[in-house]
Amino acid sequence: MPRARVLLGSLVLLLLLVAVQGFVWHSAQRGALGLAGDAEALGRLAGTRGSDAAIFGHMIFGAAVTVLSVVQLAGPWRWPRVHRASGRVLAVAAALTALGGLAYIALRGTVGGWPMSLAFGLYGALMLVAAIQTPRFALQGDYARHRRWGLRLIVLGLGSWIYRIHYGLLYGITCSMGRETCGMGSNSAFTGTFDQINLLGFYLPYLIALEIWLRTGDKGLDLKRA
């Protein structure tokens, strides 16, 4: 791999790692406070002891998934040993994140009603499948399939951060146009036009783009050798 490309890739990944830190800290902190019973952290997510444990555990493991997803992007060609070790942790954390989110949906539903529950449930199910398939193919020595499932897991692992980036862009653009348009398409009940689009928009288009790339432009990488 050309040195200039490696340096550019490293810079992009470093910037991405910095960019996710705000979300990671907020998610981990709120999860920890929620498990400790902090009233402000519980907010409208509060429910039974089981649902509270599910959602706040989901937040803590989700924070780890976000960071490790960025690390995995660099792992095969820069830090192969880190890639293998962190990949194992990522798979376990992603499975626990997915199970926690799915359990909460089953026990409490979501603030956005059945459309959000359905969309987030599909997201959790896809993450769980990717968390299982990625290490499964590595253990079988099928590194081509392992790589493809690993990339899917990374896209899904960054999904919760992307979900919030979309809202940041919405409010940044609409609020700059004036008070009347600020937050246009979104509301506190998550029933606005933008809210409904973003229910699938934070992960499905990215997965579709990845699938197209894997089938048309992916030149592959020998992970076994790496």
C-alpha positions, 0 to 999 in steps of 0.5 A: 500500500503506497505510503501516502495512502497509508498516511491519508487513511491514518489521518482520516481514521484519527479524525473519525476516532476524535469525532466519535468521542463526544457520543461515546462519552455521553453514551457510557456516562448516561449508561453508568448513571442509569444503572446507578439509578440517577433520576436525570439519566433515567428520564423517560427511559425508566421502566422496570429493573429489567428494562433499565438494565437492558437499555443502560447496559446497551448504552455502555456496550454501545459506546465500546462498539463505536470506538472499536468499530473505528479501531477495526477499520485500521486494524488489518493493515496497520495493527494486525494483532490489535485488530484480532484482539479488539475484533473479539471484544467488538463481536461480544460487545456488539452482541450484548448491545444488540440484545440489550436494545432488543430486550428493551424494545420487547419490554418497553417499546420505544419513544417513537412508537411502533415505527421506531420499535420496528426500525430499531428492532431490525437494526438490533437484529442485523447487528446481532447477526453480524456479531455472530457471523464475523467471528464465525467465518474467522474461526472457519478460516473463511477470511473473505466472508469474515471480512465482508461481515466485519465491514457490515458490523463496522457500519452497524457499529457506527450507526448510533453515532451516525443517527445523531450526526444526521440530527446535528446536520438537520438542526445545524442547517435548518436553524441557520435559516431562521427560528421558524425553520429550526428543527423542521421535520422533527419533533419530541415525539419522533413523528416528523418527516425527518424523524421517520426517514431517519429511522432507517436512514441511519443504517440501511442506506450505508449498508446498501452502499457497502453491499454495492461496493463489495460487489463492484469495487472491492479489491479485497484484502488478505486478512489471513496474511495480515 
